[in-house]
Amino acid sequence: MKEMTAREVESLLMKKAPLNIIDVRGVDEVAEGKIPGALNIPLGLLEFRMHELDKSKEYIIVCRSGARSGRATQFLSERGYQVTNMVGGMIAWNGEVA
């Protein structure tokens, strides 16, 4: 499984790199703050909403601690998506939140 640290993601955002971030936390968790520009698809809905994702794009998957995003990354990877898990999740995130 491909992994990236929160610091690496923040560095890419600061360089204005075009990132596709999927936050798999619940709606209530995301309401407390998410990485700017991240799309919220709760883990429990991922199977039903993965058609919204483009297999030609790369996605960074985020959750609170990295466990749910790890499961989501594995799930999507097995179905042909290009995905990277942000290890440490939002607990490790020190960047801006929306």
Phi, psi and omega in degrees: 000132177286139180226156179213145179277162176300322179297320178294319178296315179299319179298318178296319179296320180295332178274007179062028176293139179286111182244146174248105184250129177247121178260116184263014176286167177291161182303317180298321179294317181294327179299336179281350178139135178222168176294129181307132179088353180290143176265130180268117170229098181306143184310318181295343180255355186303316181301325183272344182245002183296341176296343178284346183266152182255120182295345179274352180258159176259140182235144172253126184256132186231145169217203182285312185238347181113348181285307180295321179294329176296316178295318180295319179298315179298313181302310182290322179299318179295342181254014172092010179272150177268103188226149177228134178273130174274103182292143180089341177056203182292340175299323181273352185283124177247000183278189181295147173235151180252000000 
